[in-house]
């Protein structure tokens, strides 16, 4: 039997649909109009049966009694050379030997001809011990189209022995699609029997990417005989609808990446036979039979998404990637557990005291009540204290993400423009400033919630009503930060932008700064006027809860950090600032700091001339870093940088010191001394 007997060309399919039976007993056929329910009903009525002589059958390996054994591939050369009764390795490559990743990468970008691809492969494999002269000649026909129409079922469908029947281990959808004459809007009806033996399992490798790349499936129908579907079996298939038969008892995790398949998917939905005792479906979602566990949520997703009532658990792969996630997720009261993490950046509407609320809070998910309001692309909630910022503006799309989306859209036929041209197009300007309001709905804004601002515009201004900033407000992308007087607490791992322009002023009212804050930044403590340089190592954080003097900074630990120099953004600048403002530094520590600074004297004097001010120069002079030996060099550097105020100050101090040294002694002994 040839492929033409099991895959019907488009014209024949159209006539069959008009007559009633849909494409006879074909495994794959083109149909873009017939209702999915009608296709499923017809497939159930006429289940596909293959002859044992027409499929490649692999006997299941058996271990001897008492032996622990697992099958292994032979060494590469032996595996290639040993295949009894078939063409040698010099003329044919075995299944699984295709360089799938190379072809997948080349084809997914689009715009490359077969000749260019083969040329690239030959150059890439030249000189490699894996290079084979026949690689390009053999792989290209397998991926780009076999010669002739006499491709048998044995070449496209393979099964192996399994407990209770057969397992479908290979289904070459690309070859079947070529025989059909279409590569999109295909209906795939999987075989139910080989002879009289049922197919009871679909293996993880049955729909390997090399079998399905570039083929769009409108509906994939699993027969009633199948009881087990291995994890990831359908993950590489560009299937818009998957139907599970009545016999499916167990299905492994089936993650779905809409942008990771070819052609790119816009949606995916599941349906389940009503007689199935283990699974059910609703609005394209896949659930357990009792509706308690949500295994798959059908995309695309609304910006304000409502989880179906009665759901108690959301599975680990229930959420699709490659599409826009919702901004708000509304939970039913029954929800206890969310294993999936794809929507952790959304705002979840649920009680913080509930079981699911406690778990979500522990992993940093933003929670809100039903009273949440949206204003200026920010979400606010309310409590007894006032208003709370739950989530700030969404992060803009990066260039790499825009490039990936454009490449996927082009490959899927959704756009003709190249990715390089797409990212050069003008886009709406990104928001450059976030100035939070003093009041929201008449209530003062007093708190910034956990992870409310993981990303933020270049400039962020907090109002003077804010008293607490909770943990994990990293504000990635922020360059200028204005913290108000009246702020009392800053939670751990906040303001880790690493891109601040200049020093960030920490108000005198702040009494607590958590660990890991202001990573790799320069901060000015209004409490003492000190300028401190923060390490990139969060284990070396010097911030703390304020002591009796109200300063939330451990200067003793900071001095140790300066001596070690670990992970400081600017150790020289940190030493200069510490010597110039030796708050809490004992005399011996201050002397040691001056000695460390003298070790880099030339660089330090240049830095003072470029960035220092009059007060800093005065402090360095008082500390002894600028002395008679270095006075001339320092004043010349200041003059070259046009620091007239610093030059005048040093000249005046030099004049005063010389005048004091040359003042005549008032004692009569000294006046009459020889």
PyMOL commands that set and color helices and strands:
alter all, ss='L'
color gray80, all
select helices_A, chain A and resi 3-5+10-19+36-45+52-54+76-81+100-109+114-125+135-144+153-155+173-180+209-212+355-362+399-411+419-424+538-540+555-564+571-580+587-598+601-611+614-623+628-640+644-662+668-671
alter helices_A, ss='H'
color red, helices_A
select strands_A, chain A and resi 7-8+28-30+49-50+56-58+157-162+165-171+186-189+193-194+197-202+216-221+228-229+238-239+241-244+250-251+269-272+279-282+285-288+293-296+304-306+313-314+328-330+337-338+347-349+366-368+373-375+378-382+387-391+433-435+439-440+443-448+459-461+468-469+480-482+489-490+504-506+512-513+522-525+530-533
alter strands_A, ss='S'
color yellow, strands_A
deselect
rebuild
show_as cartoon
